[in-house]
Amino acid sequence: MVGGLSVLGRLKGAAGVLALSAGMVMTPAHAADQEILNSSYDIARELFSDYNELFSEHWQEESGKTIEIKQSHGGSSKQAQAIIQGLRADVVTYNQVTDVDILHERGNLIPENWRERLPNASSPYYSTMAFLVRKGNPKNIKNWDDLAREGVTSVLPNPKTSGNGRYTYLAALGYAQKTFEGDEAKIDEFLKTVLSNVAVFDTGGRGATTTFVEREIGDVLLTFESEVNNIVAQYPEGGYEVVVPKVSFLAEMPVTWIDRNIERNGTEAVSKAYLEYLYSEEAQRLIAGFFYRVHNETVSEEFADKFPEVELVSIEEIAGDWENAMKVHFASGGKLDQLQRR
Amino acid sequence: MSTTVAGLSSASRNKPGKRVLPGFALSLGVSLLFISLILILPITGLIVQTSGMSVAEYWAVISDERVVASYKVTLWAAAIASLFNGVVGLLLAWVLVRYEFWGKRIVDALMDLPFALPTAVAGITLAALFSEGGWYGEYLAALGLEVAFTPLGIVVAMAFTSLPFVVRTVQPVLEDLAPEDEEAAVSMGASDWTVFRRILFPSLWPALMTGIALSFTRSLGEFGAVIFIAGNMPYVSEITSLMIFIRLQEFDYAAASAIASVVLMASLVLLLAINLWQARYLRRLHGR
């Protein structure tokens, strides 16, 4: 976790955060008028600790009240489980739609139409899957088909335990569908080879980063474009290079408030404002600074040189919808299990 | 001597309320309550969670190909780790009991470190040490040995987290061994090896076996230390606890509990077997 720590150390406002893959972050203890809990995914720790400062100032100007925002980070499926089991988080900011859906299906904590409550299908920003390669790109990795080459080893989070890993799988699938034009046998063969070239399946995104950077395992790390860019910025001496493949997956970052909890906690107004403010220009600028792609046109033009052009394939194109994708590919006995069978 | 004790206890059993030690009813009540709250209730919970499944479903979950592969990996790794601990743990206990040396107290205290340390910390540290760029990994790689992110890494993690079980079960028995028997044997011309084989080992054997069995059962359930160093490759280095974790991530609580119940039963059967065996062995050893 040395990697995680030094990443954190760089960023102001995150001092004193000692967490493994999951942990609680609290802003310094002072008596705030209100308090909300944001349950989020593993690698959004730095983003939200900065956003919380921005929002606190905004909220104080707006309402004259001080707010304390607690952060809880971990694998987003694990986070969703905690909420179903009773964690009274006010808002969730996840990296996968299914982990929010489950809050409706299992816990009935939010309405079914939660995606319609905020702009862009409740996804204030998005990202895609990219590659991080070692200095000078010695294995010359440019695109998904390079991952199926012999002698190329990769590191990615386990698609069974991490949304991040599922996205990578879907991105590779999207590429294969386009390349092999629906030839199922070829698509399967390709995915099988890519999966068999994996050196380590970490359980979460940050774990995979640590394995690649600190343990020096693998030729390529597969994770979010945002994480990849942040690693490059964090380890200038490592000389890592970012490779964004021509085709990749549209990774939405859904957010919503938990109706049942905000009612009980009496935090309805502030929780909604917290998420709505994510769409403001200031917030979008901050988010883009963390290498996430944003919808705000002014901001995305400002940051255009940071984000190479890429054809983003959506879940609808790849598998119809999330429910179907989970059932066909990720459920036990599904496609992923079959491909990994020996 | 033994008849007096027996007589006394049978006498006191005849008169309720009059016991040698006071507070029996209260302490037994408290003990049973806590055993129920801490051990039996959680186990019942596990069974209740699986009870929604039919036998066929239960069997399908626990005999899934990938899950079975994880049993094999876990069992092999745990077996090697606990046998390794049997040898090394015995040596450590021997040194700690029989010799005086500078820093002995510190070594003795360090023995408990794997117990005290969060297993995740152990896992991260071991992965850092044994990966190719790490302090040990560098030299092991030169020998052609890859430890981190291979099944061997699992063995290392399991051996580390369960070593104290052997040391701490063997140590008190060694301390209690009277040196007279050994001295007598030596004075009658027995070699060191004969003394060890005929005098020491028969008394140590039950404790050592218990230690190894505890080490084994602990290794079966180890999670934190292992996932950081295992590489978690399906069919190669996935342990059973990770399969439980995976089922939970799929929001499949029943399947997770089903696999957990297999581990639980394996541990229970093993503990029971070792206890029965030990009781029989001791009876034979002492001729009772």
Interface residues (C-beta under 8 A of the other chain):
Chain A: M1 V2 L20 G75 S77 K78 Q81 I102 R106 N158 K160 T161 V198 A199 V200 F201 D202 T203 G207 T211 E214 R215 E216 I217 F330 A331 S332 G333 D337 Q340 R341 R342
Chain B: D64 E65 R66 A120 I124 A127 A128 S131 E132 G133 G134 A148 F149 I227 F228 G231 N232 M233 P234 Y235 L242 F245 I246 R247 L248 Q249 E250 F251 D252 A255
